[in-house]
Amino acid sequence: MSKVDVSVVCSAQLNMSVISFENRVIELCSRAVNAEDDEEVRQLAQELRQILHERIEQLRSRLAFTSIPERSRLIDPRRS
């Protein structure tokens, strides 16, 4: 698989990940608003917190991975 092919596949996976993440957040929030009791709200809030934490970690990893070359160019502009 070429670099272009890998990039297209990764981009498609990322788009699906964002869509499913957004749908999951919307679903959990909707369920929490319509929850019958406090225990159900607590469980949904815990689940929402977990998926938000996972997403934050994914974004941090992506930022760290993509920022490394940028940092080296900031330190030494001749490294392009």
Helices and strands as residue ranges (DSSP letters): H 3-33, H 38-75
